[in-house]
Amino acid sequence: MSQRLTPTLDELLRDSLIQAVMRADNVEPQALRTLFSETAGRIAARREGESKAASVFFSRPPIDRRAPPRLLAPPSRMRPAQAPGPCGSAICC
C-alpha cells in the first residue's frame, strides 16, 4: 500500500464532485491532464536549468475571466429586474 498523503490526478478526476464542477465549468478531463503534464514538464526543465518557455504552444486563447464592461447588455439567462410588489418585495408577490 502506498504512503502517499495526496491523491493522484486520476483519483481526483474520478471524484463525482470534481466531475460535477468540471462539467459546470466546461473543463474537459483530457485537456486538464495535458495542461498538468505540460506544466510538470516545464517545472522539471526549470529545475534542471533549462528553459522551455519558448516552446509553449496554446491551441486556444486564454479565457478572459475579468468582469464584462458595464455598457454591455446582461446575459440572456438573467431575468430582468421586476418592480416591487405591494409588500415591497420583487420576489414574493
Backbone as a printed PyTorch tensor [residue, N CA C, xyz], in Angstrom:
tensor([[[  0.8370,  -1.1790,   0.0000],
         [  0.0000,   0.0000,   0.0000],
         [  0.8830,   1.2440,   0.0000]],

        [[  0.4550,   2.2400,  -0.7260],
         [  1.2290,   3.4650,  -0.8830],
         [  1.1310,   4.3470,   0.3630]],

        [[  2.1830,   5.1140,   0.6010],
         [  2.2110,   6.0330,   1.7380],
         [  1.9490,   7.4780,   1.2970]],

        [[  1.2790,   7.6520,   0.1490],
         [  1.0050,   9.0000,  -0.3510],
         [  0.0680,   9.7430,   0.5870]],

        [[  0.3070,  11.0440,   0.7370],
         [ -0.5680,  11.8850,   1.5460],
         [ -1.6120,  12.6010,   0.7000]],

        [[ -1.3760,  12.6640,  -0.6050],
         [ -2.3100,  13.3480,  -1.5020],
         [ -2.7740,  12.3930,  -2.5850]],

        [[ -3.9960,  12.5830,  -3.0920],
         [ -4.4990,  11.7030,  -4.1520],
         [ -3.8040,  12.0010,  -5.4820]],

        [[ -3.8110,  11.0140,  -6.3600],
         [ -3.2590,  11.2100,  -7.7000],
         [ -4.2620,  11.9960,  -8.5420]],

        [[ -3.8080,  12.4730,  -9.6850],
         [ -4.6900,  13.2060, -10.5970],
         [ -5.8440,  12.3130, -11.0540]],

        [[ -5.5450,  11.0540, -11.3630],
         [ -6.6090,  10.1380, -11.7910],
         [ -7.6460,   9.9320, -10.6910]],

        [[ -7.1980,   9.8370,  -9.4410],
         [ -8.1440,   9.6920,  -8.3290],
         [ -9.0240,  10.9320,  -8.2020]],

        [[ -8.4260,  12.0990,  -8.3560],
         [ -9.2050,  13.3360,  -8.2800],
         [-10.2160,  13.4240,  -9.4150]],

        [[ -9.8050,  13.0470, -10.6200],
         [-10.7070,  13.1430, -11.7710],
         [-11.8380,  12.1200, -11.7120]],

        [[-11.6980,  11.0770, -10.9100],
         [-12.7800,  10.0950, -10.7370],
         [-13.7940,  10.5310,  -9.6820]],

        [[-13.4640,  11.5380,  -8.8950],
         [-14.3500,  12.0080,  -7.8350],
         [-15.5990,  12.6500,  -8.4400]],

        [[-16.7750,  12.2650,  -7.9550],
         [-18.0360,  12.7480,  -8.5330],
         [-18.2300,  14.2510,  -8.3500]],

        [[-17.8080,  14.7930,  -7.2230],
         [-17.9500,  16.2340,  -7.0010],
         [-17.0580,  17.0190,  -7.9640]],

        [[-15.8310,  16.5710,  -8.1330],
         [-14.9230,  17.2430,  -9.0650],
         [-15.4550,  17.1280, -10.4870]],

        [[-16.0160,  15.9850, -10.8490],
         [-16.5980,  15.8250, -12.1820],
         [-17.7570,  16.7920, -12.3910]],

        [[-18.5890,  16.9810, -11.3730],
         [-19.7200,  17.9100, -11.4910],
         [-19.2360,  19.3470, -11.6850]],

        [[-18.2140,  19.7400, -10.9330],
         [-17.6730,  21.1000, -11.0690],
         [-17.0430,  21.2810, -12.4470]],

        [[-16.3330,  20.2730, -12.9160],
         [-15.7080,  20.3620, -14.2350],
         [-16.7560,  20.4680, -15.3320]],

        [[-17.8500,  19.7030, -15.2100],
         [-18.9370,  19.8160, -16.2020],
         [-19.5310,  21.2140, -16.1870]],

        [[-19.7560,  21.7640, -14.9980],
         [-20.3390,  23.1040, -14.8800],
         [-19.4220,  24.1650, -15.4830]],

        [[-18.1120,  23.9540, -15.3860],
         [-17.1420,  24.9190, -15.9110],
         [-16.6720,  24.5780, -17.3230]],

        [[-17.2580,  23.5400, -17.9280],
         [-16.8790,  23.1020, -19.2840],
         [-15.3920,  22.7680, -19.3840]],

        [[-14.8850,  22.0580, -18.3880],
         [-13.4850,  21.6270, -18.3830],
         [-13.4440,  20.1680, -18.8070]],

        [[-12.6320,  19.8770, -19.8210],
         [-12.5000,  18.5090, -20.3060],
         [-11.3660,  17.8180, -19.5520]],

        [[-11.6030,  16.5920, -19.0560],
         [-10.5700,  15.8900, -18.2910],
         [ -9.2540,  15.7360, -19.0590]],

        [[ -9.3310,  15.4190, -20.3550],
         [ -8.1040,  15.2300, -21.1280],
         [ -7.3370,  16.5400, -21.2750]],

        [[ -8.0480,  17.6450, -21.4320],
         [ -7.3840,  18.9490, -21.5300],
         [ -6.6810,  19.2860, -20.2160]],

        [[ -7.3080,  18.9430, -19.1000],
         [ -6.6960,  19.1980, -17.7950],
         [ -5.4570,  18.3270, -17.5930]],

        [[ -5.5460,  17.0460, -18.0120],
         [ -4.3810,  16.1600, -17.9140],
         [ -3.2120,  16.7150, -18.7380]],

        [[ -3.5310,  17.1760, -19.9540],
         [ -2.4990,  17.7350, -20.8290],
         [ -1.8640,  18.9680, -20.2000]],

        [[ -2.6920,  19.8460, -19.6610],
         [ -2.1850,  21.0570, -19.0150],
         [ -1.2500,  20.7070, -17.8590]],

        [[ -1.6740,  19.7720, -17.0030],
         [ -0.8370,  19.3830, -15.8620],
         [  0.4560,  18.7080, -16.3170]],

        [[  0.3680,  17.8850, -17.3490],
         [  1.5510,  17.2030, -17.8610],
         [  2.5620,  18.2080, -18.4110]],

        [[  2.0740,  19.1710, -19.1970],
         [  2.9660,  20.1920, -19.7490],
         [  3.5730,  21.0500, -18.6370]],

        [[  2.7690,  21.3800, -17.6440],
         [  3.2660,  22.1880, -16.5280],
         [  4.3370,  21.4300, -15.7500]],

        [[  4.1020,  20.1510, -15.5030],
         [  5.0990,  19.3360, -14.7950],
         [  6.3980,  19.2750, -15.5890]],

        [[  6.2840,  19.1740, -16.9100],
         [  7.4810,  19.1570, -17.7530],
         [  8.2600,  20.4590, -17.6710]],

        [[  7.5360,  21.5900, -17.6750],
         [  8.2100,  22.8900, -17.5750],
         [  8.8800,  23.0590, -16.2100]],

        [[  8.2200,  22.5980, -15.1570],
         [  8.8100,  22.6950, -13.8130],
         [ 10.0760,  21.8510, -13.7370]],

        [[ 10.0100,  20.6310, -14.2740],
         [ 11.1820,  19.7530, -14.2480],
         [ 12.3260,  20.3580, -15.0570]],

        [[ 12.0100,  20.9370, -16.2050],
         [ 13.0450,  21.5430, -17.0440],
         [ 13.6640,  22.7500, -16.3480]],

        [[ 12.8450,  23.5310, -15.6760],
         [ 13.3540,  24.7090, -14.9730],
         [ 14.2880,  24.2840, -13.8410]],

        [[ 13.9340,  23.1920, -13.1770],
         [ 14.7940,  22.6990, -12.0900],
         [ 16.1450,  22.2370, -12.6160]],

        [[ 16.1610,  21.7600, -13.8450],
         [ 17.4150,  21.3040, -14.4460],
         [ 18.1780,  22.4560, -15.0860]],

        [[ 17.6490,  23.6620, -15.0060],
         [ 18.3370,  24.8180, -15.5590],
         [ 17.9870,  25.1010, -17.0010]],

        [[ 17.0840,  24.3290, -17.5770],
         [ 16.6760,  24.5600, -18.9540],
         [ 15.4590,  25.4770, -18.9580]],

        [[ 15.2120,  26.1010, -20.0720],
         [ 14.0250,  26.9410, -20.2090],
         [ 13.2450,  26.4780, -21.4260]],

        [[ 12.0320,  26.0140, -21.1990],
         [ 11.1800,  25.5770, -22.2980],
         [ 10.0880,  26.6010, -22.5840]],

        [[ 10.1970,  27.7840, -22.0080],
         [  9.1330,  28.7750, -22.1610],
         [  8.8720,  29.1070, -23.6220]],

        [[  9.8950,  29.1000, -24.4630],
         [  9.7080,  29.4600, -25.8660],
         [  8.9850,  28.3700, -26.6420]],

        [[  8.9410,  27.1520, -26.1400],
         [  8.3070,  26.0710, -26.8800],
         [  6.8590,  25.8280, -26.4770]],

        [[  6.3100,  26.6840, -25.6380],
         [  4.9280,  26.5090, -25.1960],
         [  3.9920,  26.9270, -26.3150]],

        [[  3.0020,  26.1130, -26.5970],
         [  2.0260,  26.4130, -27.6380],
         [  0.6340,  26.2480, -27.0570]],

        [[ -0.1810,  27.2770, -27.1690],
         [ -1.5550,  27.2170, -26.7030],
         [ -2.4620,  27.0700, -27.9090]],

        [[ -3.3140,  26.0460, -27.9010],
         [ -4.1920,  25.8260, -29.0450],
         [ -5.3960,  26.7520, -29.0310]],

        [[ -5.7740,  27.2570, -27.8760],
         [ -6.8960,  28.1950, -27.7650],
         [ -6.4320,  29.4100, -26.9780]],

        [[ -7.0220,  30.5640, -27.2600],
         [ -6.6490,  31.7330, -26.4610],
         [ -7.1030,  31.5430, -25.0200]],

        [[ -6.4100,  32.1610, -24.0750],
         [ -6.8150,  32.0260, -22.6740],
         [ -8.1930,  32.6290, -22.4440]],

        [[ -8.8920,  32.0910, -21.4670],
         [-10.2250,  32.5820, -21.1370],
         [-10.0870,  33.8800, -20.3610]],

        [[-10.8380,  34.8870, -20.7890],
         [-10.8240,  36.1740, -20.1000],
         [-11.8480,  36.1120, -18.9760]],

        [[-11.3860,  36.0280, -17.7310],
         [-12.2870,  35.8890, -16.5890],
         [-12.5830,  37.2240, -15.9100]],

        [[-12.1560,  38.3100, -16.5320],
         [-12.4600,  39.6150, -15.9560],
         [-13.9410,  39.9250, -16.1380]],

        [[-14.4600,  40.7940, -15.3240],
         [-15.8660,  41.1900, -15.4210],
         [-16.0970,  41.9000, -16.7520]],

        [[-17.2490,  41.6460, -17.3990],
         [-17.5230,  42.3140, -18.6730],
         [-17.7460,  43.8060, -18.4480]],

        [[-17.5150,  44.6170, -19.4740],
         [-17.7740,  46.0530, -19.3350],
         [-19.2370,  46.2990, -18.9900]],

        [[-19.4960,  47.3160, -18.2190],
         [-20.8570,  47.5990, -17.7630],
         [-21.7660,  48.0780, -18.8870]],

        [[-21.2140,  48.4910, -20.0010],
         [-22.0310,  49.0060, -21.0940],
         [-22.7290,  47.8970, -21.8730]],

        [[-22.2760,  46.6590, -21.7220],
         [-22.8830,  45.5500, -22.4470],
         [-24.2000,  45.1420, -21.8100]],

        [[-25.0860,  44.5780, -22.6270],
         [-26.3690,  44.0870, -22.1210],
         [-26.1190,  42.8810, -21.2160]],

        [[-26.9960,  42.6430, -20.2370],
         [-26.8130,  41.4790, -19.3670],
         [-27.0010,  40.1890, -20.1650]],

        [[-26.4050,  39.0970, -19.7190],
         [-26.5850,  37.8220, -20.4110],
         [-28.0590,  37.4560, -20.5060]],

        [[-28.4090,  36.7300, -21.5550],
         [-29.8130,  36.4150, -21.8060],
         [-30.4190,  35.5170, -20.7370]],

        [[-29.6050,  34.7890, -19.9780],
         [-30.1640,  33.8870, -18.9750],
         [-30.6160,  34.6180, -17.7110]],

        [[-30.2930,  35.8970, -17.5920],
         [-30.7020,  36.6600, -16.4150],
         [-32.0960,  37.2430, -16.6250]],

        [[-32.9160,  37.1860, -15.5810],
         [-34.2470,  37.7840, -15.6510],
         [-34.1310,  39.2870, -15.4990]],

        [[-34.9760,  40.0370, -16.2120],
         [-34.9650,  41.4840, -15.9990],
         [-35.4670,  41.8070, -14.5940]],

        [[-35.0200,  42.9210, -14.0600],
         [-35.4410,  43.3280, -12.7200],
         [-36.9420,  43.5760, -12.7020]],

        [[-37.5990,  43.1270, -11.6450],
         [-39.0390,  43.3040, -11.5090],
         [-39.3170,  44.4310, -10.5320]],

        [[-40.4510,  45.0920, -10.7710],
         [-40.8780,  46.1510,  -9.8590],
         [-41.3520,  45.5110,  -8.5600]],

        [[-41.1380,  46.1520,  -7.4300],
         [-41.5810,  45.5890,  -6.1550],
         [-43.0970,  45.4280,  -6.1090]],

        [[-43.5470,  44.3740,  -5.4280],
         [-44.9800,  44.1300,  -5.2490],
         [-45.5380,  44.9920,  -4.1310]],

        [[-46.8000,  44.7430,  -3.7520],
         [-47.4350,  45.5550,  -2.7200],
         [-46.7070,  45.5130,  -1.3720]],

        [[-46.0020,  44.4100,  -1.0890],
         [-45.3070,  44.3120,   0.1980],
         [-43.9120,  44.9190,   0.1330]],

        [[-43.4740,  45.3480,  -1.0510],
         [-42.1550,  45.9390,  -1.1930],
         [-41.0960,  44.9680,  -1.6870]],

        [[-41.4580,  43.6940,  -1.8830],
         [-40.5110,  42.6970,  -2.3520],
         [-40.8040,  42.3470,  -3.8040]],

        [[-39.7710,  42.2070,  -4.6110],
         [-39.9490,  41.8170,  -6.0060],
         [-40.0290,  40.3010,  -6.1440]],

        [[-39.8520,  39.5540,  -5.0660],
         [-39.7880,  38.1010,  -5.1440],
         [-41.1210,  37.4290,  -4.8290]],

        [[-41.7950,  37.8320,  -3.7800],
         [-42.9250,  37.0320,  -3.2930],
         [-44.2810,  37.4070,  -3.8840]],

        [[-44.4870,  38.5800,  -4.3890],
         [-45.8240,  38.9900,  -4.8260],
         [-45.9990,  38.9440,  -6.3160]]])
